[in-house]
Amino acid sequence: MSPPWMPFYPADYLGDTRRLTTSQHGAYLLLIMEYWVSEGLPDDDAQLSRIVGMSSAEWRKARPIVQSFFQNGWKHERIDFELAKAKAKHERRQQAGKSGGIAKAMAKQNPSNANSNALASSSQPQPSSSLRSEGRTRASALAEPWSEADRERFWSEFPNKVGKADAMKAFDKASHKTTPEILFPALHRYAAKTDDRPFCNPSTWLNQERWLDQPVVNNGTRNFNPARRSASADFFAGIAGVAADIAGDDQPSGIAAEEIPLGRFNIDG
């Protein structure tokens, strides 16, 4: 008997049937559903036309197109594959249910045996942590070094304490990507920065994986443009020199007289 559910993959279906008309789509879908329920199709036009709900003439017209999706004898390789896979999965679930039911029944009938079995299994030597970690995914292996205290430690050490709820959600995600030995030293470097850029939100810092940032060279020194500053100084110095010449001062060129404001000319006298 076929399983009661039938897997359906819209992307695969549409990729194979883009050129079908609406009536051809209907005929093909009804045929594959009948195939799933009955685990096959009859090689008889009269029965097939009834399955798809078409008259004999309509079916004769649609058959060459629809039959191209089947093999000889109206066999369908993909549905046969999915049927076998679904049956195996269904049988495994049934077997697991039976095994679990038997174990529970035995435990109810003789609780002392169940307890002794539990004690015996707990007394067996447990595999080392290195062996236990072999089957873990990367995410679970990274999550193991973290503790609840690390979450509060991150919050207490982050310099800009805003949005704690979002920060804790981001922290939980980050714990699957890095370890305390990497994150906290990076956080200390970030909290100790001396540039004038504002601190970002803790959730942003975590979501952007800012623990991967590299230390800034010469951090704390504002990077002005010395060439631009020198050009400005030379301009005003030149203006001051011209003003001094017009005023008739004997001061050397480039040094403004005290009574002449920078950038103004004294044209009196």
FISELUM-866417 format. One record per residue: x negated, y negated, z negated of N, C-alpha, C, O, CB in turn. Coordinates in steps of 0.05 Angstrom, whole numbers, padded with zeros to 5 digits, always signed. Atoms other than C-alpha are relative to their C-alpha. Glycine has a CB too. Example, Ala and Ser with C-alpha at 12.3 -4.5 7.8 and 13.67 -1.06 7.14 Angstrom:
2
-00018+00024+00000-00246+00090-00156-00018-00024+00000-00039-00024-00013+00020-00001-00025;+00016+00024+00001-00273+00021-00143+00015-00022-00014+00005-00044-00018-00009-00009+00029;
end
This chain:
269
-00017+00024+00000+00000+00000+00000-00018-00025+00000-00037-00026-00015+00019+00000-00025;+00016+00025-00002-00027-00069+00019+00005-00017-00025+00026-00017-00036+00006-00015+00025;-00004+00019+00023-00039-00121-00037+00022-00020+00007+00027-00026+00030-00027-00014-00006;-00023+00019-00005+00019-00170-00046-00009-00027+00010+00008-00042+00021+00015-00004-00026;+00009+00025-00010-00024-00230-00028-00017+00003+00025-00030+00024+00029-00017-00015-00022;+00015-00001-00025-00054-00246+00039-00018-00025+00002-00007-00047+00002+00018+00002+00025;+00017+00024-00002-00115-00292+00044+00003-00014+00027+00007-00001+00047-00030+00007-00004;-00004+00015-00025-00108-00347+00096-00020-00023+00000-00022-00038-00020+00029-00011+00002;+00021+00020-00002-00164-00393+00120+00008-00019+00023+00002-00014+00046-00028+00013+00005;-00010+00018-00021-00134-00453+00157-00021-00009+00020-00016-00010+00044+00012-00025-00013;+00021+00009-00018-00201-00477+00185-00006+00022+00021-00009+00016+00045-00025-00008-00015;+00006-00022-00018-00216-00409+00215+00023+00005+00020+00019+00009+00044-00005+00026-00015;-00024-00004-00017-00145-00401+00241+00001-00021+00022+00004-00015+00046+00025+00000-00016;-00002+00021-00020-00143-00469+00275-00023+00000+00020-00019-00007+00043+00002-00027-00014;+00022-00001-00018-00212-00460+00304+00004+00020+00022-00007+00017+00044-00025+00007-00015;-00005-00021-00020-00188-00397+00340+00025-00005+00017+00027+00006+00039+00002+00027-00013;-00027+00002-00013-00118-00420+00361+00007-00028+00009+00031-00033+00011+00021+00011-00020;-00006+00028-00007-00124-00493+00382+00017-00001+00025+00033-00020+00028-00026-00015+00005;-00013+00002-00026-00096-00478+00452+00027+00014+00001+00040+00015+00022-00017+00011+00021;-00026-00013+00000-00034-00440+00430+00023-00020-00001+00020-00042-00012+00003+00019-00024;-00024+00016+00002+00035-00469+00440+00014+00006-00027+00005+00024-00042+00020+00005+00023;-00014-00005+00025+00083-00474+00382+00012+00027-00002+00010+00040-00023+00022-00021-00004;-00012-00026+00000+00120-00411+00401-00021+00022-00002-00017+00043-00015+00017+00004+00025;+00022-00019+00002+00054-00374+00410-00012+00001-00028-00019+00022-00038-00022-00006+00020;+00009+00001+00028+00031-00397+00341+00019+00017-00017+00011+00033-00033-00001-00029-00010;-00019-00015+00016+00096-00370+00311-00002+00030+00004-00001+00045-00015+00028-00009+00007;+00002-00028-00005+00089-00303+00346-00025+00012-00012-00024+00034-00024+00000+00005+00030;+00025-00010+00011+00016-00295+00325+00001+00002-00030-00008+00022-00042-00023-00017+00009;-00001-00001+00029+00029-00313+00252+00019+00022-00010+00012+00036-00029+00011-00027-00010;-00018-00022+00008+00089-00265+00248-00014+00027+00003-00009+00045-00012+00026-00002+00016;+00014-00025-00005+00046-00210+00277-00021+00006-00021-00023+00029-00030-00012+00000+00028;+00021-00006+00020-00012-00218+00229+00012+00004-00028+00000+00018-00044-00021-00023-00001;-00013-00006+00026+00035-00221+00170+00012+00028-00001+00010+00041-00021+00022-00021-00006;-00010-00028-00002+00069-00157+00193-00023+00019-00002-00021+00040-00014+00016+00004+00026;+00024-00017+00001+00000-00127+00203-00009+00003-00029-00017+00025-00037-00023-00013+00017;+00009-00001+00028-00018-00144+00130+00019+00018-00016+00010+00034-00032-00002-00028-00012;-00020-00015+00017+00046-00115+00101+00000+00029+00008+00000+00047-00010+00028-00012+00004;-00002-00027-00009+00048-00053+00144-00027+00013+00005-00029+00037+00012+00017+00002+00025;+00027-00009-00005-00028-00046+00152-00003+00010+00029-00016+00030+00035-00007+00022-00019;+00002-00007-00029-00021-00044+00228+00025-00010+00015+00044-00018+00002-00004+00030+00004;-00023+00008-00017+00026-00059+00286+00007+00023+00019-00011+00038+00027-00007-00025+00016;-00008-00020-00020+00066-00013+00332-00008-00008+00028-00006-00032+00035+00030+00006-00002;+00007+00006-00028+00042-00009+00403+00024+00005+00018+00025+00022+00035-00024+00019+00010;-00026-00003-00013+00112-00018+00429+00012-00028+00004+00016-00042-00016+00020+00019-00015;-00010+00027-00005+00139-00080+00463+00027-00006-00012+00032-00029-00021+00001-00004+00030;-00027+00004+00011+00210-00071+00439-00002-00007-00030+00011-00026-00040+00018+00025+00004;+00003+00006+00028+00188-00069+00366-00015-00026-00004-00009-00041-00022-00015+00023-00014;+00016+00025+00003+00137-00125+00375+00018-00025+00006+00015-00045-00008-00023+00000+00019;-00017+00023-00005+00189-00171+00406+00019-00005-00022+00026-00029-00028+00016+00005+00026;-00018+00004+00023+00235-00159+00347-00016-00012-00024-00005-00029-00038+00013+00026-00009;+00016+00011+00022+00178-00174+00298-00004-00030+00003-00003-00045-00016-00028+00014-00001;+00005+00028-00005+00164-00241+00331+00025-00016+00005+00024-00041+00008-00019-00004+00023;-00025+00014-00004+00238-00258+00341+00003-00011+00028+00016-00032+00031+00003-00022-00020;-00002+00009-00028+00233-00265+00417+00017+00020+00016+00019+00043+00010-00027-00004+00012;-00013-00018-00019+00275-00238+00473-00022+00015+00016-00045+00008+00015+00018-00016+00020;+00019-00016-00016+00242-00186+00519-00014-00017+00020-00039-00014+00024+00014+00023+00014;+00012+00017-00020+00230-00239+00572-00020-00020-00013-00042-00024-00003+00021-00016+00015;+00018+00018+00014+00200-00288+00522-00025+00014-00009-00047+00003-00008+00014-00013-00024;+00023-00015+00010+00155-00235+00493-00019+00008+00023-00043+00007+00020+00009+00025-00014;+00017-00007-00023+00130-00212+00562-00017-00024+00009-00039-00021+00018+00017+00010+00024;+00014+00024-00007+00110-00285+00575-00022-00007-00021-00043-00015-00013+00019-00023+00003;+00019+00008+00021+00075-00295+00508-00020+00022-00006-00042+00016-00016+00015-00006-00026;+00017-00022+00008+00044-00226+00501-00029-00002+00010-00047+00002-00007+00011+00026+00011;+00028+00000-00009-00019-00235+00545-00018-00020-00017-00041-00014-00022-00002-00008+00029;+00015+00020+00016-00040-00297+00504-00004+00011-00028-00026+00010-00038+00015-00027+00000;+00002-00009+00028-00024-00268+00435-00017+00025-00002-00032+00028-00021+00028+00005-00011;+00015-00025+00002-00054-00200+00450-00030-00004+00002-00045+00013-00006+00009+00019+00022;+00028+00005-00002-00121-00232+00465-00014-00003-00028-00038-00001-00030-00005-00025+00016;+00011+00002+00027-00130-00241+00389-00002+00028-00013-00012+00029-00036+00017-00018-00017;+00001-00027+00011-00125-00165+00378-00018+00017+00017-00024+00011+00040+00028+00012-00002;+00015-00020-00015-00167-00105+00398+00020+00020+00011+00044+00018+00008-00021+00014-00018;-00017-00021-00012-00141-00043+00435+00017+00013-00022+00008+00018-00044-00017+00021+00014;-00018-00013+00019-00081-00012+00401+00011-00020-00020+00021-00011-00041-00013+00022-00013;-00009+00021+00018-00062-00079+00369-00014+00002-00027-00002-00001-00048+00031+00002-00004;+00016+00000+00025-00118-00072+00318-00012-00028-00003-00018-00042+00016-00023+00022+00001;+00011+00027+00006-00145-00135+00283-00023+00004-00020-00018+00011-00043+00023-00019-00012;+00024-00006+00016-00216-00130+00257-00001-00018-00026-00007-00007-00047-00025-00005+00017;+00002+00018+00024-00212-00191+00210+00020+00008-00021+00014+00008-00045+00005-00030+00009;-00020-00008+00020-00148-00169+00177-00007+00027-00013-00002+00030-00036+00028+00002+00013;+00008-00026+00012-00174-00098+00168-00022-00005-00021-00022+00007-00042-00011+00019+00022;+00022+00007+00019-00236-00128+00134+00012-00012-00026+00005-00004-00048-00020-00019+00012;-00012+00013+00023-00194-00172+00088+00018+00019-00016+00019+00018-00041+00017-00025+00009;-00016-00020+00014-00147-00115+00072-00018+00018-00017-00011+00023-00041+00016+00018+00020;+00018-00017+00015-00205-00070+00051-00011-00015-00024-00014-00004-00046-00023+00011+00017;+00011+00016+00022-00235-00126+00009+00020-00005-00022+00014-00003-00046-00011-00026+00010;-00021+00005+00020-00169-00142-00025+00008+00025-00015+00013+00024-00039+00025-00012+00014;-00006-00026+00013-00155-00069-00040-00021+00007-00021-00014+00015-00043+00003+00022+00020;+00022-00006+00019-00223-00060-00072+00002-00018-00024-00002-00008-00047-00027-00003+00013;-00002+00019+00022-00213-00122-00115+00024+00007-00017+00022+00006-00042+00003-00029+00010;-00024-00008+00015-00143-00099-00135-00005+00025-00016+00004+00027-00039+00024+00004+00019;+00007-00025+00014-00169-00030-00154-00018-00006-00024-00015+00006-00045-00012+00020+00019;+00018+00006+00022-00225-00060-00196+00015-00013-00024+00010-00007-00047-00022-00019+00009;-00016+00012+00021-00175-00103-00234+00017+00021-00015+00019+00020-00039+00017-00022+00012;-00017-00020+00012-00130-00044-00246-00017+00018-00018-00009+00025-00041+00014+00017+00021;+00017-00017+00016-00188-00002-00271-00009-00014-00025-00011-00002-00047-00025+00009+00016;+00008+00015+00024-00212-00057-00317+00023-00002-00020+00018-00001-00044-00009-00028+00008;-00023+00001+00018-00142-00064-00345+00005+00026-00014+00011+00026-00038+00025-00008+00016;-00004-00026+00013-00137+00010-00358-00021+00005-00021-00015+00015-00043-00001+00023+00021;+00022-00004+00020-00205+00012-00392+00004-00016-00025+00000-00007-00047-00027-00007+00013;-00005+00017+00023-00187-00047-00436+00023+00010-00016+00022+00009-00041+00005-00028+00009;-00023-00010+00015-00120-00016-00454-00008+00025-00016+00002+00029-00038+00022+00007+00020;+00009-00024+00014-00153+00051-00472-00016-00008-00025-00013+00004-00046-00016+00018+00018;+00016+00008+00022-00204+00016-00516+00016-00012-00023+00011-00006-00046-00021-00020+00009;-00017+00012+00021-00151-00024-00553+00017+00022-00014+00020+00021-00038+00019-00021+00012;-00016-00021+00012-00108+00038-00563-00017+00017-00019-00008+00024-00041+00012+00019+00022;+00018-00016+00017-00168+00077-00592-00006-00016-00025-00008-00005-00047-00026+00007+00015;+00006+00016+00023-00184+00019-00638+00023-00001-00019+00019-00001-00044-00008-00029+00008;-00024+00000+00017-00113+00018-00664+00003+00026-00015+00010+00027-00038+00025-00007+00016;-00004-00027+00012-00112+00093-00676-00022+00005-00021-00016+00018-00041-00002+00021+00022;+00021-00005+00019-00179+00094-00712-00018-00024-00003-00039-00026+00009-00017+00024+00010;+00016+00024+00003-00204+00026-00735-00028+00004-00010-00046-00011-00003+00015-00019-00018;+00026-00005+00011-00262+00056-00773-00020+00006+00021-00043-00003+00020+00001+00022-00021;+00018-00006-00022-00292+00084-00709-00008-00025+00016-00030-00028+00024+00012+00021+00018;+00005+00025-00015-00284+00017-00674-00021-00017-00015-00038-00029-00003+00025-00015+00004;+00019+00016+00015-00320-00018-00731-00028+00012+00000-00048-00003+00002+00009-00003-00029;+00026-00013+00000-00376+00033-00733-00014-00003+00027-00038-00007+00029+00003+00030-00006;+00011+00004-00026-00385+00026-00658-00011-00028+00003-00032-00033+00015+00020+00006+00022;+00009+00028-00001-00390-00049-00665-00025-00004-00016-00044-00018-00007+00022-00019-00011;+00024+00002+00016-00441-00042-00720-00024+00013+00014-00046+00003+00013+00004+00012-00028;+00022-00014-00013-00481+00008-00680-00011-00017+00023-00035-00018+00028+00010+00027+00011;+00010+00017-00022-00483-00039-00620-00015-00024-00009-00034-00033+00004+00023-00008+00018;+00014+00024+00011-00504-00098-00663-00027+00008-00011-00045-00009-00012+00017-00013-00021;+00025-00008+00011-00560-00057-00693-00021+00007+00021-00045+00009+00015+00003+00024-00019;+00019-00006-00022-00590-00041-00625-00018-00025+00005-00009-00047+00002+00015+00008+00026;+00018+00022-00006-00651-00083-00607+00010-00017+00023+00018-00006+00044-00029+00010+00006;-00010+00018-00020-00630-00144-00568-00023-00008+00019-00046-00009+00011+00012-00025-00013;+00021+00008-00020-00667-00165-00504-00011-00027-00008+00003-00043-00020+00011-00001+00028;+00013+00025+00007-00716-00221-00512+00013-00023+00016+00028-00018+00035-00030+00001+00007;-00012+00023-00013-00696-00292-00492-00009-00002+00029+00007-00011+00046-00007-00026-00015;+00009+00001-00028-00739-00286-00429+00016+00019+00017+00022+00013+00041-00029+00006+00001;-00016-00018-00015-00700-00225-00408+00029-00009+00004+00041-00006+00025+00000+00028-00013;-00027+00010-00002-00633-00256-00424+00002-00023+00020+00023-00027+00032+00010-00010-00027;-00002+00023-00017-00650-00317-00383-00002+00007+00030+00002-00009+00047-00022-00020-00007;+00004-00007-00028-00663-00277-00319+00025-00003+00016+00025-00010+00039-00011+00028+00002;-00025+00001-00015-00590-00274-00301+00014-00027-00002+00035-00030+00010+00018+00021-00010;-00013+00026+00003-00574-00346-00320-00004-00017+00024-00025-00015+00038-00009-00014-00025;+00004+00019-00021-00562-00399-00269-00018-00022-00009-00024-00025-00033+00027-00012+00009;+00017+00022+00007-00607-00460-00266+00014-00019-00020+00001-00029-00038-00009-00015+00025;-00015+00019+00017-00553-00503-00298+00001+00010-00029-00004-00005-00047+00028-00004+00011;-00002-00010+00027-00542-00457-00358-00028+00002-00013-00030-00002-00038+00013+00027+00000;+00027-00002+00011-00617-00448-00367-00009-00027-00010-00023-00030-00031-00020+00011+00020;+00007+00027+00009-00626-00524-00371+00017-00009-00024+00007-00024-00041+00003-00019+00023;-00018+00009+00021-00567-00533-00417-00008+00011-00027-00002+00000-00048+00029+00008+00006;+00006-00013+00025-00595-00486-00470-00017-00017-00019-00012-00016-00043-00015+00025+00006;+00017+00015+00019-00649-00534-00498+00015-00023-00014+00005-00033-00034-00024-00011+00014;-00014+00023+00011-00597-00588-00514+00016+00008-00024+00026+00030-00027+00017-00013+00021;-00016-00003+00024-00561-00596-00580+00019-00023-00002+00016-00044+00012-00017+00004-00025;-00019+00022+00004-00504-00639-00604-00014-00024-00011-00006-00047-00005+00022+00009-00020;+00015+00023+00011-00554-00682-00641-00013-00016+00022-00017-00040+00019-00021+00010-00020;+00013+00015-00022-00587-00700-00575+00019-00020+00012+00010-00041+00021-00009+00020+00022;-00019+00020-00011-00523-00734-00552+00000-00025-00016-00001-00047-00005+00028+00013+00001;+00001+00024+00017-00523-00780-00612-00027-00014+00001-00028-00038-00002+00007+00008-00029;+00026+00012-00002-00597-00790-00606-00003-00018+00024-00014-00040+00023-00022+00022+00001;+00001+00017-00024-00590-00815-00535+00016-00026-00004+00006-00047+00003+00012+00016+00024;-00016+00024+00004-00535-00863-00555-00014-00020-00019-00013-00044-00015+00028+00007-00012;+00013+00018+00020-00574-00890-00615-00025-00013+00012-00032-00035+00003-00007+00016-00025;+00025+00011-00011-00638-00901-00574+00004-00016+00025-00014-00031+00033-00019+00023+00006;-00003+00016-00024-00607-00931-00512+00004-00029-00007+00019-00036-00025+00025+00011+00017;-00001+00029+00009-00616-01007-00514+00026-00014+00005+00032-00034-00008-00022-00014+00014;-00024+00015-00007-00550-01027-00482+00024+00018-00006+00032+00034+00011+00000-00008+00030;-00021-00019+00009-00494-00991-00521+00027-00010+00008+00041-00024-00007-00002+00003-00031;-00027+00007-00010-00432-01000-00478+00011+00026+00013-00003+00041+00025-00001-00024+00020;-00013-00023-00013-00381-00948-00455-00009+00027-00010-00019+00043+00006-00004-00002+00029;+00010-00025+00011-00397-00891-00502+00013+00025+00012+00000+00045+00017+00003+00000-00031;-00014-00023-00011-00343-00845-00475-00011+00008+00027-00016+00032+00032+00030-00005+00002;+00012-00005-00026-00369-00851-00404-00029+00010-00002-00038+00027+00013+00002-00025+00018;+00028-00008+00004-00440-00845-00429-00002+00029-00008-00020+00044+00001-00013-00018-00021;+00002-00028+00009-00426-00779-00464+00008+00020+00022-00004+00041+00024+00019+00004-00024;-00006-00017-00022-00393-00750-00402-00024+00002+00019-00030+00023+00029+00025-00011+00016;+00024+00000-00017-00453-00771-00361-00023+00016-00012-00038+00029+00002-00009-00029+00006;+00021-00015+00014-00499-00742-00413+00004+00030+00003-00015+00045+00008-00001-00007-00030;-00005-00029-00004-00465-00674-00408-00007+00009+00028-00018+00031+00031+00030+00006-00006;+00008-00007-00027-00475-00674-00333-00031+00000+00003-00042+00018+00016+00013-00019+00020;+00029+00002-00002-00547-00696-00340-00014+00023-00014-00036+00031-00005-00010-00026-00012;+00013-00022+00015-00562-00639-00389-00003+00024+00017-00019+00042+00010+00016+00007-00025;+00003-00022-00018-00554-00591-00331-00021-00006+00022-00027+00011+00039+00026+00006+00014;+00020+00007-00020-00607-00628-00290-00028-00005-00011-00047-00004+00004+00010-00025+00014;+00026+00006+00011-00663-00643-00338-00002+00011-00028+00017+00024-00037-00006-00031+00000;+00004-00010+00027-00691-00627-00407-00007-00023-00019-00014-00045-00009-00023+00021+00000;+00007+00021+00019-00703-00667-00471-00028-00010+00003-00034-00034-00001+00005+00009-00028;+00028+00007-00002-00778-00666-00459-00004-00020+00023-00024-00034+00024-00017+00024+00005;+00002+00019-00023-00766-00706-00394+00017-00025-00005+00008-00047+00000+00008+00014+00026;-00019+00023+00002-00706-00750-00411-00009-00020-00021-00009-00044-00016+00028+00010-00005;+00005+00018+00022-00726-00779-00478-00025-00017+00004-00025-00041-00002-00001+00014-00026;+00023+00017-00006-00796-00802-00459+00006-00022+00021-00003-00044+00019-00024+00016+00009;-00008+00019-00021-00766-00835-00397+00018-00022-00013+00016-00045-00005+00015+00013+00023;-00017+00019+00014-00714-00868-00442-00016-00020-00016-00010-00044-00017+00021+00014-00017;+00017+00017+00016-00768-00895-00488-00014-00021+00018-00017-00044+00011-00021+00016-00016;+00013+00019-00018-00805-00926-00428+00020-00021+00009+00013-00044+00012-00011+00015+00024;-00020+00019-00010-00740-00957-00404+00007-00020-00022+00010-00044-00016+00025+00015+00010;-00008+00018+00022-00722-00986-00472-00023-00019-00007-00017-00041-00017+00007+00016-00025;+00022+00017+00007-00792-01015-00479-00008-00019+00023-00029-00032+00021-00024+00016-00008;+00008+00017-00023-00793-01051-00411+00001-00029-00008+00016-00038-00025+00019+00005+00023;+00002+00028+00007-00812-01124-00414+00007-00019+00023+00004-00043+00020-00028-00006-00008;-00008+00018-00021-00787-01150-00347+00027-00013-00008+00040-00005-00027+00003+00014+00027;-00023+00015+00008-00728-01198-00347+00026+00011+00013+00047-00002+00011-00003-00029+00009;-00025-00012-00011-00678-01152-00311+00016+00011-00023+00006+00023-00042-00007+00022+00020;-00017-00011+00022-00618-01134-00355+00001+00030+00000-00003+00043+00021+00028-00012+00003;-00003-00029+00002-00609-01064-00381+00026+00009+00012+00047-00005+00010-00002+00009-00030;-00025-00010-00012-00558-01023-00343+00016+00016-00021+00006+00021-00043-00006+00018+00025;-00017-00016+00018-00501-00984-00375-00012+00028-00003-00025+00038+00015+00029+00002+00011;+00011-00027+00004-00521-00917-00405+00011+00021+00020-00004+00038+00029+00005+00010-00028;-00011-00019-00019-00473-00879-00359-00013-00004+00027-00018+00016+00041+00030-00003+00002;+00013+00005-00025-00504-00913-00299-00029+00011+00000-00038+00023+00020-00001-00030+00006;+00028-00010+00002-00575-00896-00323+00000+00030+00004-00019+00041+00017-00012-00008-00027;+00000-00029-00002-00556-00823-00329+00010+00010+00027-00002+00027+00039+00018+00012-00022;-00011-00009-00025-00514-00816-00266-00020-00005+00023-00020+00010+00042+00026-00015+00006;+00019+00005-00021-00569-00847-00224-00027+00014-00005-00046+00011+00010-00006-00030+00001;+00024-00016+00006-00621-00800-00256-00024-00018-00003-00045-00013+00009-00005+00021+00022;+00021+00020+00003-00663-00859-00278-00024+00011-00016-00044-00002-00017+00011-00024-00013;+00023-00012+00014-00707-00813-00319-00022+00008+00020-00044+00014+00012+00009+00025-00016;+00020-00006-00020-00742-00800-00253-00015-00025+00009-00033-00023+00026+00014+00013+00024;+00013+00024-00008-00762-00873-00246-00030+00000-00007-00037+00011-00028+00013-00025-00012;+00029+00002+00005-00837-00887-00242-00005-00026-00015+00007-00046-00009-00016+00002+00026;+00007+00024+00014-00868-00937-00290-00009-00022+00019-00023-00017+00038-00022+00005-00021;+00007+00023-00017-00876-01007-00260-00028-00009-00007-00036-00011-00030+00020-00023-00005;+00027+00010+00003-00947-01030-00249+00001-00029-00009+00016-00045+00002-00017+00003+00026;+00001+00027+00011-00963-01093-00290+00028-00009-00009+00036-00032-00005-00011-00020+00020;-00027+00006+00009-00894-01090-00321-00001-00023-00021-00019-00023-00038+00013+00025-00012;-00001+00022+00019-00876-01154-00358-00012-00025+00011-00010-00046-00001-00015+00007-00025;+00011+00024-00012-00912-01203-00311+00018-00009+00022+00022+00006+00042-00029+00006+00010;-00018+00010-00021-00866-01246-00269-00017-00005+00025-00039-00017+00023+00014-00026-00009;+00016+00002-00025-00889-01244-00197+00008-00025+00015+00025-00024+00033+00005+00025+00017;-00005+00024-00015-00888-01316-00174-00017+00000+00025-00035+00017+00028-00006-00025-00017;+00015+00002-00025-00914-01336-00106-00021-00022-00003-00014-00045+00000+00019-00005+00025;+00021+00021+00005-00980-01371-00119-00005-00017+00024-00011-00041+00021-00026+00013-00009;+00005+00016-00024-00988-01393-00047+00021-00022+00003+00014-00045+00010+00000+00018+00025;-00021+00020-00002-00921-01428-00048-00003-00022-00021+00001-00046-00015+00028+00013-00003;+00004+00019+00022-00936-01461-00115-00023-00019+00007-00022-00042+00001-00004+00014-00027;+00023+00017-00007-01004-01486-00089+00007-00020+00021-00003-00043+00021-00023+00018+00009;-00008+00018-00021-00973-01516-00027+00016-00023-00011+00012-00046-00002+00016+00015+00021;-00016+00021+00012-00923-01555-00069-00018-00020-00015-00015-00044-00013+00021+00011-00019;+00017+00017+00015-00978-01581-00114-00017-00018+00019-00021-00042+00013-00019+00016-00018;+00016+00015-00019-01020-01603-00054+00016-00023+00012+00006-00044+00017-00011+00018+00022;-00017+00021-00012-00961-01641-00024+00004-00024-00018+00000-00047-00010+00028+00012+00006;-00004+00022+00018-00946-01681-00086-00026-00015-00006-00027-00039-00011+00012+00010-00026;+00026+00013+00004-01020-01694-00097-00006-00019+00023-00017-00041+00019-00022+00021-00003;+00005+00017-00023-01024-01722-00026+00017-00025-00001+00007-00047+00005+00006+00014+00025;-00018+00023+00003-00964-01768-00038-00011-00019-00021-00011-00043-00017+00029+00010-00008;+00011+00017+00021-00996-01793-00102-00024-00015+00010-00028-00038+00002-00007+00017-00024;+00024+00014-00010-01060-01809-00065+00007-00023+00018-00005-00044+00017-00017+00020+00016;-00010+00021-00017-01023-01849-00012+00010-00024-00016+00005-00047-00010+00021+00010+00020;-00011+00021+00017-00986-01887-00065-00022-00016-00014-00020-00040-00016+00019+00012-00022;+00023+00014+00013-01052-01904-00100-00014-00018+00020-00022-00040+00012-00019+00020-00012;+00013+00016-00020-01082-01930-00035+00016-00026+00006+00005-00048+00008-00004+00015+00026;-00017+00023-00006-01022-01976-00021-00001-00019-00023+00000-00044-00019+00029+00010+00005;+00000+00017+00023-01023-02002-00092-00027-00014-00005-00029-00032-00020+00007+00016-00025;+00026+00012+00002-01096-02019-00085-00016+00009-00024-00035-00004-00033+00003-00030-00002;+00015-00011+00024-01119-01976-00144-00027+00010+00009-00031+00018+00032+00016+00022-00014;+00027-00010-00005-01191-01957-00149-00003+00029-00008-00025+00040-00006-00020-00017-00014;+00002-00029+00009-01174-01887-00174-00007+00017+00024+00001+00011+00046+00026+00009-00014;+00006-00018-00021-01201-01830-00134+00025+00012+00013+00045+00014-00001-00018+00023-00010;-00023-00012-00014-01155-01800-00082+00008+00026-00012-00009+00042-00020-00006+00003+00030;-00010-00025+00012-01111-01745-00108+00008-00003-00028+00019+00016-00040-00020+00022+00003;-00007+00004+00028-01102-01775-00178+00019-00023-00002+00012-00045+00005-00025-00005-00018;-00021+00021+00001-01038-01814-00190-00005-00018-00023-00013-00010-00045+00028+00013-00002;+00002+00019+00022-01040-01877-00231+00022+00004-00020+00044+00014-00013+00002-00029+00011;-00019-00006+00020-01004-01873-00296+00025-00016+00003+00047-00007-00004-00012-00006-00027;-00024+00016-00002-00957-01931-00281+00016+00006+00026+00038-00005+00029-00007-00029+00000;-00015-00006-00024-00936-01902-00213+00011+00028-00003-00004+00048-00003-00019-00001+00025;-00012-00027+00002-00886-01844-00221-00006+00017+00024-00009+00006+00046+00030-00002-00004;+00006-00019-00021-00900-01783-00180+00021-00002+00022+00045+00002+00017-00003+00028-00011;-00018+00000-00022-00870-01790-00111+00012-00027+00006+00029-00030+00024+00023+00019-00005;-00010+00027-00005-00856-01866-00115-00023-00018+00008-00046-00013+00001+00015-00012-00025;+00020+00020-00009-00893-01925-00083+00003-00026-00015+00025-00035-00020+00002-00005+00030;-00001+00027+00013-00911-01989-00119-00008-00020+00021-00031-00023+00029-00020-00001-00024;+00004+00019-00022-00903-02043-00066+00000-00028-00010+00000-00047+00007+00021+00004+00022;+00001+00027+00011-00904-02103-00113-00028-00011+00003-00048+00004+00001+00009-00001-00030;+00026+00014+00000-00960-02154-00105-00017+00009+00023-00039+00000+00027-00015+00005-00025;
end
